[in-house]
Amino acid sequence: MYTLWRIGTLTSLFATLRRWKSGCVEGGHTVMPHRGSPNFQARRALLRYLAPRYQQASPAQKTLLLDSFVEWTGYTRKYAIALLNHGEHDQQTIQRHRLPQYGPAVQQALFLAWKATHYVCAKRLLPSLPSLVALLEQHGHLQLTEEERRQLLAMSLSTAECFLRTQRKPRLPGLSTTTPGPWYKAQIPVRVFSQWEEDRPGFVEIDLVAHCGEHLDGRFLYTLTLTDLATSWTECMPLLEKSAVAVRAALEQARTLFPFPRLGY
């Protein structure tokens, strides 16, 4: 009686299925057309209903459920058993591999330009590519076809960052005259890249260069370099020391030398 009730319930569920379609590929397995096949949503609804009952059924009941499930879904028997045993949550997503859009020549050209700019970030590299590629080609360091050049210059920021992450940035030799301060970076308000208006003069980058030679012993000169992002206007201020008073005085003096007001650092 219990088995007959199971079969009756199953038959009533099958009677509610709608929209039949011919065979297709699903989950990497071929679904063969068998008297027409229900659509994907109907097959998954049937799977969600049958899987817990199949896992608790006796061997004889499992055979009845499996036969009916295979008949109405068109799945192969082996695939149907895996679905009923594990349910739909363990099924792997179909992976559709995209063909690579950028060939080795385009990628190597990007790496060469990155090296030529001293390994700047992709956000700085991409805007300079048109002039940089022309210079590299002019001096014989780069040879690209028209299509390769078009792909390189049209490359998106995310794609460039993805390619550059595959390359190891060399550790540049040099000495540092700065030490970590007591403040964490998260506690200091800093203008991030997206807030700079590079098409508007007044936003400058600042760098303090130590002319110390190969060691930090003794006294030596410093240069406070300020470069405008939009115009590349650069002012170099000499310093005898890097104290806060000296740096502040140099910044105030540089303010009078720029032909436009400074809007941010």
trRosetta pair geometry for C-beta under 8 A, 3 or more apart (Angstrom, degrees):
i j d omega theta_ij theta_ji phi_ij phi_ji
1 4 5.7 -54 -147 36 31 111
1 5 6.5 34 152 -21 64 102
2 5 5.7 -52 -152 33 33 112
2 6 6.6 37 148 -22 64 101
3 6 5.5 -49 -151 32 36 114
3 7 6.4 31 153 -16 67 104
3 60 7.5 -35 -111 113 139 112
3 61 6.1 -138 -117 -96 95 97
3 64 7.2 103 -166 19 105 165
4 7 5.8 -53 -146 39 34 108
4 8 6.1 35 153 -20 66 107
5 8 5.6 -55 -145 38 31 112
5 9 6.3 32 156 -19 65 105
6 9 5.9 -58 -151 36 28 109
6 10 6.3 27 152 -18 64 108
6 53 7.3 159 -141 176 111 133
6 57 7.6 96 -143 -114 158 122
6 61 6.3 11 95 -147 170 115
6 64 7.4 97 107 98 122 135
6 65 7.5 -65 157 -70 123 101
7 10 5.6 -54 -147 38 33 113
7 11 6.2 35 154 -22 66 105
7 64 6.4 -69 -86 163 102 137
7 68 7.9 164 -134 -49 78 153
8 11 5.7 -52 -146 34 31 111
8 12 6.5 30 155 -17 64 105
9 12 5.9 -56 -151 36 31 110
9 13 6.5 31 152 -20 64 105
10 13 5.7 -56 -151 34 33 111
10 14 6.4 32 153 -18 67 104
10 50 7.6 58 -116 -99 104 107
10 65 6.9 -151 -98 -115 151 75
10 68 5.8 65 154 117 138 162
11 14 5.7 -52 -148 35 33 111
11 15 6.5 39 151 -27 63 104
12 15 5.6 -50 -152 27 34 117
12 16 7.2 32 152 -21 61 101
13 16 6.0 -58 -162 28 38 109
13 17 7.8 53 144 -39 63 90
13 46 6.7 131 144 -118 122 85
13 49 6.2 -175 -147 120 155 162
14 17 5.8 -32 -164 -3 46 116
14 46 7.7 52 -90 -117 65 128
14 68 7.2 -105 -60 175 141 113
14 72 5.4 -110 -129 -112 117 155
17 20 7.9 72 133 -74 107 82
17 38 4.6 -77 -175 -95 125 136
17 42 4.9 92 -143 -173 92 136
17 46 7.2 -2 -85 -59 118 125
17 72 7.0 153 -4 179 164 120
18 38 7.4 79 64 -136 30 99
18 39 7.9 -18 94 13 65 108
18 42 6.7 -168 48 -83 57 139
19 38 6.6 78 82 -153 71 65
19 39 4.7 -5 108 -19 118 118
19 42 6.8 175 62 -22 95 137
20 36 3.5 23 171 165 140 121
20 37 6.1 127 -160 59 78 29
20 38 6.1 -53 -103 -86 61 41
20 39 7.7 -137 -106 -37 17 70
21 24 6.9 10 119 -23 118 121
21 36 7.2 100 30 -165 17 80
21 37 5.8 -49 68 72 63 85
21 38 7.7 31 21 163 81 12
21 39 5.8 70 1 -87 121 71
22 33 4.5 -29 -152 -84 68 133
22 36 7.4 -64 -82 -124 50 58
22 37 6.9 82 -152 25 11 103
23 30 6.6 21 177 176 119 87
23 31 5.2 -178 -149 95 71 67
23 32 5.0 -19 -105 -138 130 25
23 33 4.2 -97 -36 -33 88 79
23 37 6.6 93 -85 -1 47 141
23 74 6.5 -148 -102 162 80 144
24 31 5.3 3 56 50 63 114
24 37 7.7 -141 14 77 90 144
25 28 7.2 11 177 -117 100 13
25 29 7.2 160 -156 76 65 29
25 30 5.8 -37 -102 -100 72 57
25 31 7.1 -175 -94 10 19 83
26 29 6.2 -33 72 63 67 79
26 31 5.4 29 15 -28 113 121
26 40 6.7 171 -118 -109 135 104
26 43 8.0 43 152 82 172 157
27 79 7.5 139 89 -159 126 125
27 91 5.6 -61 -123 -168 129 123
27 92 7.3 116 -151 61 86 72
27 94 6.6 -123 -103 -66 31 97
28 92 7.8 13 -5 73 129 109
28 94 6.6 174 -44 -111 79 89
29 75 7.0 38 122 -146 134 85
29 76 6.2 -121 -177 21 121 112
29 79 4.5 97 -158 -101 168 154
30 76 7.2 64 67 -33 76 113
31 37 5.9 106 150 -154 118 169
31 73 7.1 -86 -145 151 112 79
31 74 4.7 74 178 105 83 112
31 75 6.0 -36 -117 -85 82 55
32 37 8.0 145 92 -58 37 133
32 74 5.0 -152 69 -176 57 98
32 76 7.4 85 -2 -64 109 73
33 36 6.5 -3 -164 -94 92 25
33 37 5.8 -114 -120 -17 57 105
33 74 6.1 -17 -107 -128 17 145
34 37 6.6 70 38 -71 70 89
34 71 6.5 -132 130 -160 137 46
34 74 4.4 175 16 -101 102 83
35 71 7.8 13 29 173 126 81
37 43 7.6 3 171 -66 97 123
37 73 6.5 45 -148 -176 99 36
37 74 4.1 -52 -97 -1 122 140
38 42 3.6 -96 160 92 127 134
38 43 5.4 161 85 -52 105 76
38 46 7.4 105 64 -12 153 135
38 72 7.0 17 -7 158 114 87
38 73 6.8 -55 37 -112 99 59
39 42 5.2 92 56 12 70 103
39 43 7.2 -136 100 -5 34 91
40 43 5.8 -59 -149 37 31 109
40 44 6.2 25 157 -15 67 108
41 44 5.9 -58 -146 40 30 108
41 45 6.3 33 154 -21 65 106
42 45 5.7 -51 -145 35 32 112
42 46 6.4 32 154 -17 63 106
43 46 5.7 -56 -151 38 31 112
43 47 6.3 35 149 -23 65 105
43 73 5.0 93 -128 -130 108 108
43 75 7.9 123 -157 -42 131 112
44 47 5.3 -48 -145 34 36 115
44 48 6.4 38 155 -20 66 101
44 88 5.9 43 -143 -85 97 156
45 48 5.9 -51 -149 34 31 110
45 49 6.6 27 152 -16 62 107
46 49 5.7 -59 -151 38 32 110
46 50 6.0 13 160 -7 69 115
46 69 7.1 159 143 -129 120 86
46 72 7.2 -145 -158 105 166 126
46 73 6.8 -159 81 -72 144 112
47 50 6.2 -66 -137 45 27 98
47 51 5.7 36 169 -38 68 108
47 83 5.6 -74 -135 161 126 120
47 84 7.3 -129 -145 -85 82 60
47 87 7.1 129 151 -144 105 54
47 88 5.7 98 112 -48 138 107
48 51 6.4 -36 -127 17 22 113
48 87 7.5 59 -106 -148 57 96
48 88 6.8 -42 -69 4 82 123
49 53 7.4 -6 147 5 60 121
50 53 5.6 -77 -155 50 43 107
50 54 5.3 44 154 -29 83 110
50 65 6.0 155 -163 -173 116 119
50 69 6.0 162 136 -89 171 125
50 84 6.3 -54 118 -121 106 100
51 54 5.7 -55 -140 34 26 111
51 55 6.4 24 162 -19 62 107
51 83 7.1 -103 -92 143 109 71
51 84 5.3 -167 -112 -147 67 50
51 85 7.8 -94 -149 4 91 9
51 86 7.9 -68 -150 75 127 26
51 87 4.6 93 177 -91 163 78
51 88 7.8 -128 -43 -14 154 74
52 55 5.9 -55 -147 35 31 111
52 56 6.6 13 159 -5 64 111
53 56 6.2 -69 -148 46 31 99
53 57 6.1 45 153 -45 67 107
53 65 7.0 -178 109 -113 104 153
54 57 5.6 -47 -143 13 31 119
54 62 5.9 85 -161 -123 79 81
54 65 5.1 -159 -99 114 93 152
54 66 7.3 96 -136 -61 125 78
54 69 7.9 -5 -80 -36 139 151
54 84 4.2 -48 100 -179 163 116
54 85 7.6 -92 114 -69 120 46
55 84 7.3 -176 -52 154 75 78
55 85 6.7 114 -92 -131 95 45
57 61 3.6 -125 -177 98 117 120
57 62 4.9 158 92 -59 118 71
57 65 6.3 149 15 -4 170 140
58 61 4.7 89 50 13 76 104
58 62 6.9 -133 94 -10 37 88
59 62 5.6 -52 -145 32 30 115
59 63 6.7 34 156 -23 63 100
60 63 5.9 -50 -156 28 33 112
60 64 6.9 30 149 -14 63 103
61 64 5.7 -53 -152 36 38 111
61 65 6.3 34 153 -15 69 107
62 65 5.8 -57 -145 42 32 109
62 66 5.9 31 158 -20 68 110
63 66 5.8 -56 -142 38 27 110
63 67 6.3 29 159 -22 63 106
64 67 6.0 -53 -147 33 27 110
64 68 6.6 18 158 -10 62 108
65 68 6.1 -63 -151 41 29 105
65 69 6.0 29 155 -21 67 111
65 84 7.4 131 124 -140 118 150
66 69 5.6 -55 -141 38 30 112
66 70 6.2 29 161 -18 66 106
66 77 7.1 59 166 -149 114 86
66 80 6.2 125 -153 121 84 124
66 81 6.6 15 -129 -83 128 77
66 84 6.8 -106 -96 3 85 164
67 70 6.1 -57 -148 37 26 107
67 71 6.3 25 154 -21 62 111
68 71 5.6 -56 -145 36 32 113
68 72 6.2 11 164 -5 67 112
69 72 6.5 -68 -143 44 24 96
69 73 5.9 -4 170 4 64 119
69 75 7.3 -24 137 43 89 120
69 80 5.4 145 113 -166 115 128
69 84 6.7 95 101 -67 176 127
70 73 6.6 -70 -131 49 20 93
70 74 7.7 98 180 -75 53 5
70 75 5.8 -102 -123 68 63 80
70 76 7.6 -16 -137 166 107 12
70 77 5.5 -4 -104 -93 146 68
70 80 5.0 -102 -80 -22 83 168
73 80 6.9 144 64 -102 134 113
75 79 4.9 -125 -180 88 107 111
75 80 4.3 133 100 -64 128 93
75 83 7.1 -55 -166 8 169 141
76 79 4.6 81 61 13 89 106
76 80 6.7 -159 88 -10 41 89
77 80 5.7 -56 -146 36 30 112
77 81 6.5 33 155 -22 64 103
78 81 5.9 -51 -151 31 31 111
78 82 6.7 30 152 -16 62 104
79 82 5.7 -54 -152 36 35 112
79 83 6.5 35 151 -19 67 105
80 83 5.7 -54 -149 36 34 112
80 84 6.2 27 157 -15 67 108
81 84 6.0 -59 -144 41 29 106
81 85 6.1 25 159 -18 65 112
82 85 6.0 -60 -143 39 27 108
82 86 6.1 -17 172 18 64 115
83 86 6.9 -83 -138 54 19 81
83 87 7.2 49 -179 -118 57 9
83 88 7.0 19 -153 -76 92 63
83 91 7.4 12 -109 -70 81 119
84 87 8.0 31 -154 -66 17 45
86 89 7.6 -126 150 59 82 72
86 90 4.1 -65 160 43 123 141
86 91 7.6 140 105 -51 118 69
87 90 6.3 97 69 9 75 94
88 91 5.5 -40 -162 6 53 122
92 95 7.8 -35 149 -24 110 95
98 101 7.7 -18 144 -34 114 90
100 103 7.0 115 118 -85 116 45
101 151 7.2 -178 143 -146 92 125
102 106 4.3 -111 -166 84 94 136
102 107 5.8 113 133 -52 114 85
102 151 5.8 162 -109 158 83 131
102 152 8.0 102 -137 -80 116 59
102 155 7.1 39 -87 -103 142 113
102 159 7.2 125 -15 172 142 130
102 163 7.6 -53 89 -77 150 137
103 106 5.4 100 56 10 65 99
103 107 7.2 -129 106 -1 36 93
103 148 7.1 -69 52 -109 112 101
104 107 5.7 -61 -146 41 35 110
104 108 6.0 32 159 -18 71 108
105 108 6.0 -55 -143 39 27 108
105 109 6.4 31 154 -22 62 106
105 144 6.6 144 152 -117 116 79
105 145 7.8 53 117 12 156 92
105 148 5.2 -45 107 -133 121 145
106 109 5.7 -54 -150 34 30 114
106 110 6.6 33 151 -20 63 103
106 144 7.7 77 -92 -131 62 120
106 148 5.2 -152 -73 -156 87 86
106 151 5.0 -50 -114 100 146 122
106 152 5.1 -161 -148 -70 90 87
106 155 7.6 153 169 -67 119 127
107 110 5.6 -52 -154 33 34 113
107 111 6.5 32 150 -17 66 104
107 163 5.6 -154 -136 -149 94 133
108 111 5.5 -51 -147 37 37 112
108 112 6.3 40 153 -22 67 103
109 112 5.7 -51 -146 34 32 112
109 113 6.5 31 155 -16 64 105
109 133 7.1 36 175 -119 119 105
109 136 7.9 145 -152 102 87 152
109 142 5.8 84 -126 -148 94 124
109 144 6.0 28 -88 -75 152 125
109 148 7.1 123 -9 157 151 112
109 152 5.4 -52 98 -105 134 146
110 113 5.9 -56 -149 38 31 109
110 114 6.3 35 151 -22 64 107
110 125 8.0 77 -164 146 82 139
110 152 6.4 -164 -63 -139 85 99
110 155 7.0 -7 -91 24 130 173
110 160 6.4 -157 -156 -131 136 86
110 163 5.8 42 99 111 150 148
110 164 7.4 -111 142 -65 116 85
111 114 5.4 -52 -148 35 33 117
111 115 6.4 33 153 -19 65 103
111 163 7.6 -117 -59 146 85 112
111 164 7.7 161 -98 -104 70 68
111 167 5.9 150 -123 -77 111 155
112 115 5.8 -53 -150 36 32 110
112 116 6.3 33 151 -21 65 107
112 136 6.6 109 127 -149 123 152
112 141 6.7 169 175 146 136 108
112 142 6.1 166 99 -84 153 112
113 116 5.5 -53 -145 36 33 113
113 117 6.5 19 158 -8 65 107
113 125 6.4 113 124 -169 108 110
113 128 7.9 168 178 99 115 96
113 129 6.1 29 -174 -116 162 80
113 132 5.2 95 -141 126 107 133
113 133 6.6 -32 -87 -72 130 73
113 136 6.8 -97 -86 -32 80 152
114 117 6.3 -66 -149 43 27 100
114 119 6.0 43 162 -108 88 49
114 120 7.4 -141 -147 45 66 63
114 125 5.8 -12 -98 -121 73 149
114 164 6.1 161 -110 -114 156 111
114 167 7.4 123 93 72 153 157
115 118 7.8 38 -180 -75 35 22
115 119 6.8 15 -107 -60 40 75
116 132 6.5 150 93 -167 136 118
116 136 6.7 -113 -53 -81 165 117
116 141 7.9 107 -79 125 133 157
117 120 4.6 -60 131 10 118 109
117 124 7.2 179 156 117 143 107
117 125 5.8 176 52 -109 157 85
117 128 6.6 119 -94 83 140 146
117 132 6.9 -36 -56 -119 109 152
119 169 5.1 109 -163 -140 144 105
119 170 7.4 -155 -50 37 152 76
120 124 4.1 -81 152 84 128 130
120 125 5.4 163 83 -60 99 83
121 124 5.3 88 60 14 73 99
121 125 6.8 -141 101 -11 34 96
122 125 5.2 -57 -134 38 36 114
122 126 6.1 38 171 -27 71 102
122 157 5.8 128 128 -157 119 73
122 160 4.2 146 -148 113 126 115
122 161 4.6 -114 11 -71 157 74
122 164 5.7 -157 -63 7 108 148
123 126 6.9 -42 -139 23 20 106
123 157 6.5 32 -90 -141 67 123
123 193 5.8 44 122 176 166 151
124 127 7.1 -67 -166 35 32 101
124 128 7.1 7 154 -1 66 118
125 128 6.3 -83 -160 46 33 101
125 129 6.7 54 151 -57 72 92
125 160 6.8 -168 81 170 123 142
126 129 5.7 -28 -154 -13 38 119
126 155 7.0 -133 -120 83 109 93
126 157 6.2 -88 -19 -93 159 75
126 160 5.9 -146 -69 -13 110 170
127 198 7.8 -96 -75 120 177 156
128 131 6.2 -65 -169 53 65 99
128 132 5.0 60 139 -26 90 121
129 132 5.5 -68 -131 48 28 109
129 133 5.5 30 172 -23 71 108
129 152 6.6 -159 178 142 136 96
129 153 5.8 179 115 -111 124 68
130 133 6.3 -55 -143 33 19 106
130 134 6.7 17 157 -16 56 109
130 153 6.0 63 -82 -128 78 120
131 134 5.7 -57 -151 37 33 113
131 135 6.4 31 154 -18 67 106
132 135 5.8 -55 -150 37 32 109
132 136 6.3 30 154 -17 66 107
133 136 5.7 -55 -144 38 32 110
133 137 6.2 29 157 -15 66 107
133 142 6.6 -98 -153 97 67 155
133 144 7.4 -27 -170 16 117 143
133 149 6.6 134 159 -139 146 96
133 152 6.6 129 -97 111 147 138
133 153 7.0 -93 11 -70 157 99
134 137 6.0 -58 -147 40 28 108
134 138 6.1 32 154 -25 64 109
135 138 5.5 -52 -143 34 31 115
135 139 6.4 8 165 0 65 109
136 139 6.5 -68 -145 47 26 94
136 141 4.4 -84 -164 73 81 109
136 142 3.9 40 131 8 113 124
137 140 7.7 46 -175 -69 31 21
137 141 7.5 -91 -66 55 24 68
137 142 5.0 -67 -73 79 63 93
137 143 6.8 113 -127 -92 85 41
137 144 6.9 -78 -89 22 121 92
140 143 7.9 1 -153 -55 51 95
144 148 4.2 -135 -166 94 98 117
144 149 4.5 125 115 -59 131 84
144 152 6.8 -60 -140 -1 160 140
145 148 4.6 93 50 10 78 103
145 149 6.9 -144 90 -5 38 87
146 149 5.8 -56 -147 37 29 110
146 150 6.3 32 154 -21 64 107
147 150 5.6 -52 -147 35 32 113
147 151 6.5 31 155 -17 64 105
148 151 5.8 -54 -148 37 32 110
148 152 6.3 32 154 -20 65 106
149 152 5.7 -54 -147 36 32 111
149 153 6.2 20 161 -10 67 110
150 153 6.3 -63 -144 43 26 102
150 154 6.0 10 161 -6 64 118
151 154 6.0 -69 -139 47 26 101
151 155 6.7 54 155 -59 62 87
152 155 5.9 -28 -160 -18 31 117
155 159 5.2 -122 -171 85 90 124
155 160 5.3 103 133 -58 122 95
156 159 4.6 92 59 9 84 104
156 160 7.0 -152 93 -5 43 87
157 160 5.8 -57 -148 38 31 110
157 161 6.3 29 156 -17 66 107
158 161 5.8 -54 -146 38 31 111
158 162 6.3 36 153 -24 64 105
159 162 5.6 -53 -149 33 32 114
159 163 6.6 28 154 -16 65 104
160 163 5.9 -55 -149 37 32 108
160 164 6.2 26 156 -15 67 110
161 164 5.8 -57 -140 41 31 108
161 165 6.4 40 157 -29 63 103
162 165 6.0 -52 -154 25 27 114
162 166 7.7 29 149 -22 56 99
163 166 6.1 -56 -169 22 39 111
163 167 7.6 23 145 -11 66 105
164 167 5.8 -60 -159 35 47 108
175 210 7.2 -79 92 78 105 130
175 212 6.2 -81 76 75 143 132
175 214 7.8 135 -30 -164 131 30
175 215 7.5 141 -83 -127 159 20
175 216 6.0 -172 170 -54 145 102
177 208 7.9 -98 67 115 119 112
177 210 4.6 108 -18 -47 142 154
177 212 7.1 148 -67 -27 122 147
177 216 6.5 159 -99 -125 88 125
177 242 7.0 122 126 10 132 159
183 187 5.2 -124 -171 76 96 120
183 188 5.5 89 135 -50 134 108
184 187 4.8 89 63 2 82 104
184 188 7.6 -166 93 -6 46 88
185 188 6.0 -67 -153 37 39 105
185 190 7.3 -28 -172 -8 87 139
191 195 4.7 -120 -165 80 91 131
191 196 6.6 103 144 -62 121 78
191 264 5.9 61 -37 176 170 129
191 265 7.3 146 29 75 129 57
192 195 5.6 95 58 5 64 104
193 196 6.2 -53 -165 14 41 111
195 264 7.9 -109 125 157 103 164
196 203 5.1 143 -153 162 90 154
196 229 6.2 37 170 34 129 173
196 264 7.1 -155 -115 95 72 131
197 200 4.2 3 124 30 118 117
197 203 5.9 149 55 -20 69 142
197 230 7.8 -7 118 -62 71 121
197 263 7.6 -28 47 99 115 145
198 203 6.9 -89 -91 69 44 133
198 229 4.7 -92 -128 134 79 121
198 230 5.6 156 172 -80 50 73
199 230 5.8 97 -150 -120 14 113
200 203 6.8 70 82 -4 85 107
200 230 5.9 -146 67 -62 19 153
200 263 7.2 -15 120 33 113 158
201 228 5.7 10 -147 -178 79 138
201 230 4.7 -116 -77 66 55 133
201 231 5.2 18 -104 -17 108 118
201 233 7.5 40 -143 15 114 127
201 260 4.6 58 122 75 126 161
202 228 7.1 36 -24 -137 14 110
202 230 7.6 17 18 16 56 127
202 260 5.6 -97 -72 123 84 112
202 261 5.8 13 -121 91 117 63
202 262 5.5 151 -163 -142 73 27
202 263 3.4 57 136 0 123 104
202 264 7.0 67 128 21 88 69
203 228 7.1 100 69 -153 46 67
203 229 5.0 -27 92 23 96 121
203 230 7.0 89 44 -19 90 97
203 262 7.9 113 -86 -162 24 67
203 263 5.6 -46 -64 70 68 100
203 264 4.8 -6 -116 66 83 94
203 265 7.5 -172 -160 -79 63 13
204 226 4.9 16 167 -176 141 92
204 227 6.1 150 -158 74 83 35
204 228 5.1 -48 -94 -90 85 52
204 229 6.8 -161 -102 -18 29 78
204 258 7.9 -102 -62 -93 140 149
204 262 6.0 -47 2 -134 121 107
204 264 7.6 171 26 90 63 48
204 265 6.0 -30 71 -115 78 61
205 226 7.4 162 80 -152 44 47
205 227 5.0 -15 56 60 93 93
205 229 6.5 94 -21 -67 96 90
205 265 7.4 108 -110 -169 26 66
206 224 6.9 -13 -165 -174 98 87
206 225 7.0 152 -155 82 47 56
206 226 5.4 -11 -101 -100 77 73
206 265 5.8 -15 -7 -156 117 114
207 224 7.8 163 83 -156 42 44
207 225 4.7 -12 61 59 90 106
207 227 7.9 10 8 3 103 107
208 222 5.9 -6 -175 -177 92 121
208 223 7.4 162 -156 81 46 46
208 224 5.5 -15 -104 -104 76 68
208 225 7.6 -171 -80 19 26 76
208 239 7.8 -23 -146 29 100 146
208 242 6.2 81 -180 -126 143 123
208 247 7.4 -38 -95 -112 132 119
209 222 6.6 151 78 -163 50 65
209 223 4.5 -10 57 57 105 95
209 224 8.0 -164 21 -73 73 23
209 225 6.3 43 -9 -13 111 115
210 216 7.7 5 148 -115 148 89
210 220 6.5 77 -179 95 84 123
210 222 5.6 -29 -101 -106 57 84
210 242 7.7 -48 -88 -46 98 136
211 220 5.3 -151 85 163 72 113
211 221 4.8 2 46 69 125 84
211 222 6.9 -162 9 -88 83 29
211 223 6.9 70 -34 -13 107 98
212 215 6.7 -116 151 87 103 34
212 216 5.3 1 -180 -104 150 55
212 220 4.6 167 -97 49 62 163
213 220 7.3 -150 2 -107 87 150
219 240 8.0 4 176 179 119 79
219 241 7.9 -50 -148 -85 104 87
221 238 6.2 -29 -172 -161 120 97
221 239 6.9 139 -170 73 68 54
221 240 6.7 -47 -116 -109 70 41
222 238 7.4 132 79 -165 54 49
222 239 4.0 -26 70 67 103 108
222 240 7.6 -44 25 39 89 5
222 241 7.2 51 8 -169 124 7
222 242 5.3 100 -47 -68 169 94
223 236 5.3 -13 -172 -169 114 101
223 237 7.0 140 -163 69 58 44
223 238 6.0 -32 -103 -101 70 53
223 239 7.0 -176 -83 17 20 87
224 236 7.3 148 74 -160 49 48
224 237 4.3 -21 61 63 102 102
224 238 7.9 -141 19 -57 79 7
224 239 5.8 72 -21 -27 101 122
224 247 6.4 144 -92 -133 143 77
224 250 4.7 104 41 132 152 148
224 251 7.4 -93 152 -62 151 68
224 254 7.4 -113 109 -42 116 141
225 234 6.6 -11 -169 -166 91 105
225 235 7.6 163 -152 85 46 46
225 236 5.3 -11 -102 -106 75 77
225 237 7.8 -165 -71 23 31 71
226 234 6.8 159 84 -151 52 55
226 235 5.0 -6 58 57 103 91
226 236 7.9 -168 24 -76 68 34
226 237 7.3 34 -3 -6 105 107
226 251 7.9 118 -67 -119 140 69
226 254 5.3 99 19 176 150 153
226 258 7.8 -78 116 -64 132 119
227 232 6.4 -18 -170 -150 100 48
227 233 7.3 160 -153 80 51 42
227 234 4.6 -10 -101 -99 79 89
228 231 4.8 8 99 50 128 89
228 232 6.4 -65 71 -7 79 8
228 233 4.3 23 22 48 125 88
228 234 7.4 -132 13 -64 73 48
228 258 7.1 122 -58 -136 125 122
228 260 7.8 76 -118 56 152 115
229 232 8.0 13 -161 -68 13 49
233 258 6.5 110 120 -132 137 86
233 259 7.3 -125 -137 24 163 96
235 254 4.8 148 104 -141 144 102
235 257 5.1 116 -116 98 145 136
235 258 6.7 -97 -24 -64 137 80
237 250 3.9 131 136 -165 147 111
237 251 7.9 -134 24 -59 168 36
237 253 6.3 128 -125 79 130 117
237 254 5.4 -85 -51 -61 131 110
239 242 6.2 82 126 -82 144 56
239 246 5.2 102 -151 152 109 124
239 247 7.0 6 -110 -80 150 61
239 250 5.9 -55 -76 -57 105 146
240 246 6.8 -128 52 -132 74 146
241 246 5.3 149 75 -7 78 162
242 246 6.6 -122 -129 74 14 126
242 247 6.3 36 -164 -54 60 111
243 246 4.7 91 56 9 82 102
243 247 7.0 -156 89 -4 40 88
244 247 5.9 -57 -142 40 30 108
244 248 6.1 29 159 -20 65 110
245 248 6.0 -57 -146 37 26 110
245 249 6.4 25 156 -18 63 107
246 249 5.9 -55 -149 35 29 110
246 250 6.5 29 154 -19 64 106
247 250 5.7 -55 -149 36 33 111
247 251 6.5 35 153 -21 65 104
248 251 5.7 -52 -150 34 33 113
248 252 6.6 31 153 -17 64 105
249 252 5.8 -56 -151 37 33 110
249 253 6.4 31 152 -18 66 106
250 253 5.7 -55 -147 38 33 110
250 254 6.2 33 154 -20 66 106
251 254 5.7 -53 -145 36 31 110
251 255 6.6 44 152 -33 62 98
252 255 5.6 -41 -155 17 34 119
252 256 7.6 29 152 -14 59 98
253 256 6.2 -57 -165 31 39 106
253 257 7.0 31 144 -18 67 110
254 257 5.4 -61 -151 35 44 113
254 258 6.7 45 156 -26 74 97
255 258 6.6 -51 -153 24 31 106
255 262 6.0 -89 -119 3 84 123
258 261 7.5 126 100 -103 121 11
258 262 6.2 97 51 -54 160 88
262 265 7.6 23 173 -62 120 76
